[in-house]
Amino acid sequence: MSAKKYKRIISLSPSVTESLYELGVEQFVKGITIYCSKGVTEKEIIGTLLEPNIEKITLLNPDLIISTKEGNSRAIVEKLERLGFEIYIMGTVKNFSGICTDYYNLAKKLDREKEAGKIIDVAKHSIKEVYHKISGFSKLKIFWEIGARPLYTAGKQSFVSDYNHYTKTVNIYGDVDMRYLAVNIEDVVKRNPDIIVLVNMGDVSSEEIRNWNKYKTIKAVKNNKVFMISGDDMFAPTPLTFAKGVAMLAKVIYEDFDDK
């Protein structure tokens, strides 16, 4: 397939949008969700991940719509398929390797394999550098908060666990064989994380730092290790954003970490 075929692309997910920008096809992206990075060229907002505006999408007359298996409604995707639109569905990624494979497959669809190969190599090199700069295995325990009401976190099957792997830390729910799960505060207190990472998206806001500060027995609270990070930076996974996320997390966790 030639990239020239696709001149009216719609992205239904922030990670897809970020991938398209990195691969150099932003000028062909005509519609994005409200959560996507706006980029530098003008685009129509076509709604949210779960509720895209079908009428608006139809008016934009796309020649390719890109969705994700996990983030988008299957019913909506099927409706768009019935309307005759070409849909490309990105897979569910469980680790950095999966992120790279999914990214490369999208690039192949758009005839951008060469660009994708270079980007993946840069990301892998960056991650390797961070990993080797961290001396020994700290075994510091991290609690990831990705939803506040109810309290949601990441388990073993989420790519988030690879953030732990590459920063030589431990996900306190890495023993749970799920992607994401609801937990209660009492259990988090019992597991006693050294660090609490609040992912700023959806209902997770800076108010959550104050909420956690009430639990003085948790090591993370005692040692002032409750951090807020941007979901845009770490949870719209492409090889490059994942690599940046690893470096950002290393700087947050290790005060003496030097990424230069």
Secondary structure, DSSP 8 states (H G I E B T S, - for coil): --GGG--SEEE-SHHHHHHHHHTT-GGGEEEE-TTS---SS--EE-B-SSSB-HHHHHHH--SEEEEETTTS-HHHHHHHHHTT--EEEE----SHHHHHHHHHHHHHHTT-HHHHHHHHHHHHHHHHHHHHHS-S----EEEEE-BTTTTEEE-TTSTHHHHHHHTT-EETTTTS-SSEEE--HHHHHHH--SEEEEEESTT--THHHHHHTT-TTSHHHHTT-EEEEEHHHHSS--HHHHHHHHHHHHHHH-TT----
